[in-house]
Amino acid sequence: WEAECFKIDPTNQKIHCRSAAGTNIDGNGDFVVDYDYLIVSVGARPNTFNTPGVTENCHFLKVSTTQY
């Protein structure tokens, strides 16, 4: 998924995102991702450290460097 995170809801453990690729069935590109643990790392590349299950069970978010 290539998307922009525009809101983090820590109370309900949800990340609100907007797709960079286009729209969804509702006519917009917004979607919500649930999480158990959220790690935000700015300016880094994801590294799995060869931990079993990371690639299959994690979503890596890429932060855009575009300034608004």
Buried (B, 14 or more C-beta within 10 A) or exposed (E): EEBBBEEEEEEEEBBBBEBEEEEEEEEEBBBEBEBEEEEEEEEEEEEEEEEEEEEEEBEEBEEEEEEE
